[in-house]
Amino acid sequence: MREIQLRDAKSGLSALVDDAVGGEPAVITRHGRREAVILSYEEWQRLSQVPSFGRLLMAAPLTPDDLPLRDATPLRQTEF
């Protein structure tokens, strides 16, 4: 991923967008610090739609035999 200074990004924004759509994102720096990333809208959508952990578990191809057996040891007595 290439890095470009903000002032250069301003003057070449059209080319940066074309590169991002073509699959080459760019990091924009200001005063030597990384401040932003330009990437295609399609890539942004893909990255922003990360499934939740629950959805990942529900989609996993697990069968009941894949899970460990539950411990049947009775609970210990406690006093309050």
Secondary structure as UniProt FT lines:
FT   STRAND          2..5
FT   HELIX           6..11
FT   HELIX           13..21
FT   TURN            22..23
FT   STRAND          26..30
FT   TURN            31..32
FT   STRAND          33..38
FT   HELIX           41..48
FT   HELIX           53..59
FT   HELIX           64..66
//
